């Protein structure tokens, strides 16, 4: 007997088995009737799902744009900052750090999130992610048929809001579509069981003209009516649609339309046919013609794909939030799955006023797909997303709303999925997948179209947004557990977080106990969105007072906590809290040796710390993992954001270490420390040691008494000892500075500059 639970959570204490997945990410305990060896769809207990090649129910969850190039180039610089960051994280000159490392890291992150699908615009699953993650292929029929065949290009009927729309009745549309499918769909794709299917296009303009919404006064039908008489689409409208399909004589046409055409040539030469309340048949026939246009597009593109690849699904043209009824009806006749990009599924007065109630909109979609099919067609939300202000990105362009924090982004994700999965029409649940837009953030200075927003699971430096990432992972486990009837109750989040800081830099945290918790995970960062952070695990659940076992640099710190259950289910991170650290009397000798992190001050604004708006700030994190010995290691990080460059702002990222009394520079006191640099990949394509960009400055009485670069080209990924012995005035501050002048033409903007400090010798 097939079992598929409803969308509500299991009752606390429900006994059940752990989640079990097959290699594709399908639920092993729910089988279908798929014997094809490829992905298919079916209803199980009146719920639409994919069924994977192993014949298991598969809810398609993933992200768009999973690729080594990220969201694309920043035109200001001519390269992808995300790609350059990956090249610094996995430098190709060292055999142990290659692109394979990024692929494996991404696969690992996908598993942590519980995701199982590479959405649109991902790196090719057949090669890059071979036999690891099921994937989709984006086709681009609209562009190809109109722009890729030179003198045989298909003409277009409008320029559209996003892209032009072709004359689908022109023979070149069908010819070019078939040729494009044969060029694009390789034999390897045809035989690959990991391929789910093909999107035919993205956000076609189904509304006519350059409109974003349906306007009955001017539609896609009006675009065809406005064509010159020589166009195939105009010939079709007159000689096939009106005369043959509707069976109109000229007299009958004039009678129904209130026109005075003398002959059919007059009809061909007409470029406008306005709607009229006195003659309602005009609008009725235009709507029928929209269905005919859409049917032609979907039938041709479907036939083109299936003529080359009958093994995989047609995932349709990804609709932009909405489409005319007739288009959805036509799509349901030819697409195996209907895909909708929709960022506006939760109640918002502005979007509701524009697009209408989202539940009613999605209910309408599915109802229209049921025209000739009792169970309709399955749908996926092929794009959705939201952006947070605490990322520091401008968020000036891009679909959807903005919220304040990463936690609110996760709340949006969960609310969106729960709402859409909760919609039923005639008892049928029709959402079979959700693809978030997108995997990585967009460049701060804008991608090709100017979008500069925080859509990513990871930022431009490939660092996951900790609370967002973890909360999505937990939501996925909860969702899959609910669908499979696998787990019992979900852990509650912690509550009443407090922090107490002593003057020695040690901090005690406390929160209320969570029922069912086996341990707690704590993350700390100088930034509220926690792109860079360090993680602690506390397994003693008998206390509510937890001491951080590291001395923290001075300044404001943000932290968050989640509970982990013994069965793998976690509680959510909640909104991060903050505390301040002040160290009143650092030890002079340990400060001189850079071995006391309490000597350091993280120069980050307290008001609204934005990591991707970093101008003039750097920070130090405790770092134990880089070395087996000692507790004083520090991870020093600078970020210079391209927004500062774009705005022409003076930039100098610094980290300060202060002394409690002046240290004389008489030649007897030596500032010594060990340095472990990571790699920087510069815009010119050079790999450089991170410390090539660093100066050490000494300050005393408000003046600089020493300013010198670290020794050039310190070897990356190894420890080097640095000693500074100078004579002169006493100093009270030591400041590592990201020094911009020496490399002004080759600055790695939007990249983390990371090195480690310690004084413990191996």
N, C-alpha and C positions, 0 to 999 in steps of 0.2 A: 504494500500500500504506500503510495506517495504521500509525503507529508510536507506541507509548507506552512509555517506559522504565520500569523498576522504580524503587523508592524509594531504593535505595542510590546513593551518589555516584558520579560518573564517575571513571574511572581517571585519575591524573595524566598530563597530556600528550595527552589525547584531543582530536583535532582536530574542530571542529564550527563551526556557524554561530552568530551572535549571536541572542539572543532577539528575536522579533518578535511584536508584539501588534496586534490590531485595535482599533478605537475603543472596544469594550466591555471590553477587557482579556482577550480570548480569545487562545489561542496560534495564530498565523496559519498555522503549518506543520502543524497537526493538524486535519483536517476531519472532520465527521460527515455525517449524512444529514438535516439539519434544513432544511426548505423552508417552514416556517410563518411566518417573519419575526419570531418571538418566541422566548424562551428555552424549551428543551426539555431532556430528559435522555436519555442513551443509554449503552450500554457500548461502549467502544473497546478492543479487545484485552483484554477481561475486566476493564476498569476503568470504574466508573461516573463520569461527568462530566456537567456541564451542557454544552449546546451553544448558543452564543449566536446572535442573529439573523443574524450573518454566517456561520453554520455552522462555527464554530471551537470546539475544546475549551476549556472554561472551568472552572477550579477556583475556586470562590467563596471569596474571602478578604476579610475586612473586620472592622469593629468595630460593636458596638451603640451606640445612643445618640449618634450624631453629630448634634449639634444646637446651635443658638445659645443654648439655655437650659441646656446641660450636663446634669448629673444631676438638675437640678430645684432647687426652692427649699430654702433652709435655714429651717425653721420658726421658729428663734430670731429670724431677722431678717425673714422674710416676702418674701425675694427670692432669686434665684439668684446666688451670688457669682461663678460662672463667667461668667454673662451680664453682670454689672456690670464684670468685668474686660475682657470683650470690648468693652463700650461705652467703656471707657477706652482700649483699644488702637486701636479704630476709631471715634473719636467722630463721631457723626452730624452735628454742627454744621459739620464741615469736609467739603467735597464730595469730597476725595480719600480720606477715611476713612469708609467706610460698611460695612454688612453684606456688601456684595459683596466687600469686601476679605477678610473672614473666610472667605467661601465659596471664594474663589480660593486663599487660604492653605491651607484644608483640602484642596482638590483637589490642590494641589501636594504637600502632605504625604502624601496617599493615594498619589500616583504614586511618591513617594520610598520609601514602604513596599512598593510593589508590590501594593497592595490594589486590588480591583475591585468591591467590593460594600458598599453601605450596609446594615448588618444591622438588626435590629429596633429600633424606637423612634427612627429617624433622622428628621431634618427631611425633609419631603416631597421625594422625588427628582423628582417631576413639575414642581415649581415652584422650590424652593430650589437644587437641584443639577441642573437641567434639562439633559438631553442631555450629562451629564458623567460620572456614575457610575451603573452599574446599581444598583437598589435593591429593597427588599422593603417590603411593607405589613403592619403588624400589625392584624389584626382582633381583635375582642373579643366573640365570640358569647356566651360564658357570661354576662358582665355585661349585654350588650344585651338578650338574650331575657328575663332575669329582672328588669331594672331600668329599662327604657327605654320601656315601652309602657303605663304606668299600669294601668288596670283589666284590661288584656290581658297583664300580666306573666305569664311562665311560672313556676309554683311550683318551689321547690328541694327537694332531698331531704336535703341536709346543708350545714353551714356550711364544711366543708373545712379543710385545713391552710393553703392559700393563698386559696382562694375557694370559694364555694358551687357545688354541682353541681345542674343543673336536672333536672326530670322530663322526660327526652327523649321520653317517650311521650305527653305532653300535646300536643294539637293546637297549642297556642300556641307550643310550641318551634319547630316547623317554620314556622308562620306568621310568627313574629317574626324567625326567622333569615333568611327570604327578604326580609322588609321591611327588616331591618338591612343586608343585602347591597345592596339597591337604593338605600338612603340613602347608603351609604359608598362604593361603587364607582362612580366618575364615568365618563362617556364618555371623558374624557381618559386615565384609567387604562387603560381597556379597549383603547385603540388605541396605547398607549405601548410601543415595543419595548424601552425601557430598564428596564421593570418586569420583575423575575424572577418574582415570585409573591406569595402571601398566606399568612401564618401565621394559623391560625384562632383560636388562643387561646394563653395562656402559662401553663404549669405548673398544669394542671388537677389536681384531687385525684382520682386514679384508684384510691386505696387504701381509700376509705370512711371515714366519720367525719371525724376531724381528724388522720388518721394520715399520717406521712411515708413509711412503708415498708409493703410488703405484709405483711398479717397474715391468714393463712387463717381464723383464728377469727372475724374480722370484716372484711368486704369491702364494696365498693360494692354488691354484690348484697344484702347484709344491710341497707343503707340503704333499698333499695327495698322489701324485705320488711317493714321496720318502718313503712312508710307507712300512713296511715289508708286504709280500704277505698274511700274516695271518690276517691283520687288515681288518675290515669290509669296511672301506673307500677305501682301495686298491682293494678289491674284487669288490666293487661297480663300481669303475672307469673302470675296465677292463670288467667285465661280464655284467654290466647293462648299464653304460653310453656309452662305446665304441661299444659294440656288439649289444645291444638292442635299445637304444635310437638313436644312430647314424647309426646303421645298418651296421657297418664295418665288412667285412671279413678280414682275416689276410692279404691277398694280397692287398686289398684296403687300409688297414692301412699302410702297408709298402710303397705303392705307394705314399700316401698323406704325409707321415711323413719322407720319405727317410730312413727308417729303414730296418733292415734285420732280424726281429724276425722270428724264425723257428716255433714257436708255441705260444699259448696263455700263457703257463707257463712262457715263456721268457718275455712276456709283464708284467706278474705279478711280476716277479723278477727284472724288471727294476726299478731303483731308480732315474733316471734323464732323462728328455726329454727337451733338450735345444731348444729354438726358433730358427728358421732359415728363413732368407729372401727367400731362395730357396723353402722352404716348409711352406708357410704362414698358412696352415691349422692347424698346431700345435698350434699357438697362438690363432687362432680363436676358436679351440676346448677347449683350456684352459679357455678362457673367458666364453664360454658356460658352462663349468664345474663349474666355480666360481658362476655363476647364480644358478646352480643346488645345490651347497653346501649351498648358502645363502637361497634359497627357502626351503631347508630341515630344516635349523635352524628356520626360521621364521614360517614355517607351524607347526612344532612340538611345539614350545613355544606358539604360538597363540592357538593351539588346547588344550594345557595343561591348559592355563588360562581360556579359554572359557568353557572347560569341567567342571570347578569348578564354574566359575563366568561369566555367559553370560550377566550380567547387565552392565559391565563397559568396558571402552575403553582400547585397546592395544596401549600404547604410544611408543612402539618399543624399540629397543636397541639404546641407546644414542650414536650417531656417533661422533667420535673425528675429527671435522673439515671437514673430507672428507671420501670418501669410493669409491671403484671401481664402475663404472656405473652399473654393473650387480647386485651388492648388493643393491643399491638404487632401482633398478627395482624390485628386488625380495621382498624387504621390502614393497613396495607399494601394493603388492598383498595381504599381510596378516595384516599389521599394520593399525590401524584406524587413527593414527597420526604418523608422522615421526619426530623424535627428533634429533637435531644436537647440539653438544657442540662446539661453535665456538667463539674464542676470537679475531679473525682476520678478522672482517668484514669491517674495515675501511682501507683506503689506507696506506700501509707501505711498504717501498722498500724491507725490509728483508722478511716479511711474504708473500708479493706478489711474490717474487722470488721463494719461497718455495711452496706456495699453489695456486698461480695464482690470478687473479683478483677476489675479493670476490663477486662482483655482478654477474659475469659470473659463479662463482662456485655455488651460490645459485639458479641462473636461471637454471643451468644444473640439480640441484637436482629436482626442481619442474617439469621440462620438462621430466625427466626420470620417475617421478611418474605418468605422464599422458599416459603411454604406453597403458593401457587398460581402461582409464577413462578420458573423455573429460576434467573434472575439476581437475584431479590429486588427490592428498591427501593433507590435511592440514599439516603444519609444525609448530613446536615450536623450538625456540632457547633455548635449555634446560640448557645451561651454557654459560655465557659470563661475562666478568669482566675486570677490570683494577686496577692498584695499584698506590698509590701516595707516593712520597718521604717524604712529610711533616707529615706522620703518625709516622715516626721514626722507623718503622719496617725495617728489613734488605731487604725484597723483593728480596731475592737471588734466590728463587725457586718458580716456579709456572708458569702457562700458561699466555700468554698475555704480554702486554707492561707495562712500568711504565711511569707515568707523575709526574709533580712537586707537584700539589695541589689537594685538594679535589674538588675544582670547576672544574678542568679539568677532574676528574673522572665523574662528572655529565654531562659534555659536551660530553664525550665519550658515556655515556648511551643514551643520546638523539640522538646523531648522528647515533649510531648503530640502534636504533629502527626506526628512520625516514628513514634511508637508506633501511632497509629490508622491511619495510611496503610499501616503494615506488616501489618495484620490482613487475612487472606484467608480466605474461606470457599468451598470448592470452586473455589479458584483465582481467585475474584472479589474485587477490592478495591472497597469500597463507600462510602468517605468522599469526598464531592464538594465539601465546603466546611467552612470554619472561621471562626467569627465570635467575636472576642474581646469580652469584657465588661470595660470599656466604653471609649469614646473619651476621656472626661475624668474626672478624679477626682471623688469625692463631697465635699460640704462637710465641713469639719472638725467642725462641730457637728451633723452628721447631716442627711440628706435626709428626705423625708416619712415613711419607715419607720425612721429612726434609723441607717441604714447610713452609715458615715463612713470609707470605705476608699480605699486607693490602687490602684484598678483601671485608671487612665487611661494612655493613651499621652502625654497632656498633663496637667499639673497644673491646679489651679483658676485659675491665672493664664495658661493657654493656652501654657505653656512645655513643649516636649517633654522627657521624661526622656532625656537624650542617649544614654547607653549602651544603655538598653533599646530606644529607638526605632531606633537605628542597627543594633543586633544583629538586631532583627526584620526590618528592611529587607534585611539581608544574608541572613538565613535564607530570606526569600521568594524572592530572586533565585536562591539555591541550589536551593530546591525547584522552582521553575518551570524552571530550567535542567535539572535532573535529569529532570523529566517530559518536557521537549521534546527532550532529548538535545542541548542547545545549546552549553554551555560545557565547558571542560576542568576542570582541578583547581581547587580552592578555596584561597584564601590562608590560611595559618596565622596565628593571632594572634601578636602580638609576645611577647617573653619577657624576663625579667630587667630590668625597669624600675628605674632609679635616678635620683635627682635630687641635684644639688649646688648649694647656694645660697651665693653670695658675700655679703659685707657691704654691697654696693652695691645689693642688691635684684635683681640679675640672676641667673637660674637656668639651669643647664645640665642637660639631660635626656639619658639614654642608654638604649638597648635593643638587643637582638640584631637583626640584619638578618633580613628575611623574604624568602624566595625568591619571585620574581615581582612584588615590590612596585615600583611606579613612583613612589610618594610615600607620605608618612605624614601622618595627621591627628591633631593633639593638641588636646584640650580641657582647659581649666582652670577651676576654680570654687572658691569658698570652701566649697562643700557637696559631700558625697560623691555625692549623687544628681544633682548638676549641673543643676538646673533653669535657673539663670542661669549663663552661662559665656562665655568667649571662645574662639575657634577659630583655630588656626594650621595652616598646611600647609607641610611640609618636602619639597622635591623633590630635595634632594641625598641620594641613597641610598648614597653612597660612604663616609659617615662614620657613626659611632654616637654622636656627641656633638652635641647640638642645643641651641643657646642661645636662650632666649626673648628676643625683641628688645624687651621692654618692662620697665620698672621696676615691680615688683609692690609693692602695699601690704604692710605687715608682717602676720604672722599665718600660720595654717596654710592650705595650698592643696592641693586634690585635683586629680589629673590622670589622663588616660587616653590611650591611643594605639591607632590601628588602621592597618593597611596597606591601600593601595589599589592594585589591579592595573590594568594598561593596558587590560584587556578589560572593566572595569567591576565585576568581582567584588571584594569587599572582605574583609578579615579582621575578625573580631569585636573589639570592645573587650573588654578583660579587666577584672578587678576593679580599681577605681581605687586608685592609690597616693597618698601625701601627702608633703609636705615643709613646712618652716617657713622663713619669710623674716624676717630681722631686719636692719634698717638702723641702723648705729651712729651715723652722723654726717650727718643730712640737712642740706642747704644752707638756711640761714635764710631768705634772700630768696625762694628758690623755694617754700619752705614757706608763707611769708606770702602768696605769690601763688597758692597751691594748685596749683602746677605740677609738684610732685615727688611722685609717688604713693608713694614710699618714706617720706614723712612720715606717711602714713595707717596706721592700725592697724585691721584688721578684727576687731571685737570679737565673735568667734564662738567658742563653746566648742570646745576641741580634741577632747573625748572622743567625742561622737556628734552631729555637727552635723545638725540637722533643719530644713530650710528652711521647712516648713509648721508648725513649732512655734516660729517665731521670736518670742522674747520679749526685748526689750531689746537686739537686735543689728541691725546694718546692715553693709553692706560696700561696697567700692569695687572696680570692675573697670577695667582699662585699656580705653580706648575710642578707637580711631583713626577709625572710620568716621563718627563724628558730625561730624568736621571735617577739612578737607583739609590743614590745617597743624598742626604741633606733634606732639610725642610724649607729652605729659603729660596729655592729657585723661583724665578719670575719670568713670565711670558710678557714681553713688551710688544705692544701693537700700535701702529700708526695707520691712519687712513686719511688720504687726501682725496676729497670728492671732486669730481669733474664739474659739479655745479659751481664750486669756488673759482675754478679756471674760467668757466663760461662767463661768470659775473665779474671777472677781473679783480677778485679779492686777494689781498695779501694772505698767504698761507704759510704757516710754520707749525707743524704738529710737535708737541712737546710732552714730556713726562718729567715731573719735578721730584727730586729727592732732597729733603731739607734736614739740616743738622740742628741740634739744640744748642750748639755753641760754635763759634768760628774755629775752623781748622787751619792752622798756619801752613803755608806752602813754603817751607824752608829747606826742602830737599830731603827731610827725614821722614815725612809722611808721604806714603805712596798710595794712590788710589788704584786698587787692583781688583780685577774681576775676570770671570770666564764668560765668554760669549759663544753662543751656538746659533748661527744665522740660518734662516730658511732661504728659499730662492725667490727672486723677483723676476718676472718676465716683462720686459720693457716694451713700449710701443714699437720700437725699431726692430723687435724680434731678438733681443739679447737676453740671455740668462745672466743675472747678476746676483751676487751675495746681498742679502738684505742690508747688511751693515755698510755697504758701499754708499748708502744714502743717509748715514747717521753721523752726526757730530756729538762730541761730549763737550758741554759747556760748564764752567764753574763760575758761580756768582758770589760776590761779596760786597756788602754795603751798596747794593743796587747797581753794581757795575759788573761787567764781564771781565774776569781775571784770567780765563783760559778758554780757548775755543779751538778745537782741533778735531779733524775726522778720526775715526777709528782706523787702524791700519787697513790699507786697501786690500780688497779681495780676500778677506778672511774666508777660509774654506767653508762652504755650506755643509750642513748636516754633520758637523763635528765641532768639538770644543777647542777654543783658542784662548790663551791667557793674555789679557791686556793689562799693562801697568802704566800709570801716569805719574810722573814725579817731576814737579816743577817748583820753582822758587818764585816768591812774589807775595802778593797780598793774601790774607786769610780768606777762606770761602765758607759760605753757609749753605749753599745749594749746589747740587749736582744735577744737571739736566741733559738727558739724552734728547737730541733734537733731530727730527727728520729734516735733513738739510737739502733744500730744493735747488739752490743756485748752481751747484756744480753739475747738475744733470737737467737743467731747465728744459732742454729740448726733448728729453726722453723720460719724462716722469710717468710712473705707472699709476695713473689716476684710477680711482675706484678699486684699488687693490690693497689688500692688507700687507703691511711691511712688518714682518714678524721676526724677532730674535729672542733668545733666552739669556738671562743673566744668572750667574751663580758664582760662588767662590770656593765651592767644595771640589777638591781635586780627586780624580779617580784613583 
